Amino acid sequence: MDELVHCAQDILDDPDRLPWTLDALARDLGASRRTLPRRFAAATGLSPQAYARAVRRERAERLHSQEASWEEAARAVGYADARSPRARRVPSASSV
């Protein structure tokens, strides 16, 4: 896999690194704001933003499956309410 993309995924998978911006992520990785999304999409089929949403949604679903209410799970991963993780359906981050 593309090393730039792998490093970006490591950052996006780390809940302590959120929230982030595309500009900051690209800068931290030494890439341009245009290069990072292009290479990320080529390697994963998702934009960095879509990947990050999928990671957050999966975390919320995991918390919910571990007895947290949808409201608790959504807030724990940074959503404003319980509708957000379910409404923002994107391909799973674990599938890329």
N, C-alpha and C positions, 0 to 999 in steps of 0.2 A: 504494500500500500504506500501511497504517497506520504512521505514523512511529514510534510506540512499538514496534511489532512489528519494524520494520526495525532499529531501534537494538538491540533485544534479540537479533535474529539476528546482528548484527555482533559482539556480545559472545560469544554462544554459538559462533560460527564461529572465534573466536580461541583457538588452543590454549594460549596463554600466560595466558588469563583463567580457566582451569579449575583446580581445582574451584570451583564456585559453589553458592549456595543460592538458592532462589526468593525468600526474604526479602531477601537482599542484592541480587539482580538487580532486583527491584521497587524497592527503596530507591534504587539507583544510577540508575534511570530515572525516579524521581519518581512512581511508580505504587504503588497498593496491591497487597498480596499476592493479592487477589481479582480486581482489574481486569486485571492483566498476563496471567494464564492465560486469562481469558475472551476478551480481545482477541486474544491469540496464537492460540488455537484457532479463533476466528472467521476469522482471516486465513490460517492455514496448515493447519488441520485436525489439528494436533498440539498437545500440551501443550508448554511449554518443555522439560520433562524428556525427553519422547519425541524432540523435535527434537535436543536435545543428545546423546542416545544414538545417534541416526541419524548425526550428524556424526562422533562418535567411531568408530562402526562403519565409516563410509566412509573415514575416515583410515586405520584399520587395514587395510581391504581394499586401499587404494591402496599402502600400504607393503608389503603382502604381494605385490602385483603387481609391485613394484619389487625383488623378490628377498629381502625379509625373510621369515624364517620366521613362521608364525602366532604363535608364542610371542613373538618379538621385536616384531612389529607390535602385538600386544595390549598388551604392557608399555609400549611407546612412547606409546600413547595413554591410559594410565592404568588398564587392566584388570589384574586379578590374574593371569589365565591366558588361554590361547588359546581356551578355550571361550566366554568371555564375549561377544566381538563377534559370534560366529556364533549364539549362543543367543538373543540379544536382538534378534530380527528385528522391526523396525518400518519404516514407510514411509521411503523415502529422503528426507533433508533437501534434496537437490538437486531433488526433484520438487515442492517447495513454494516 
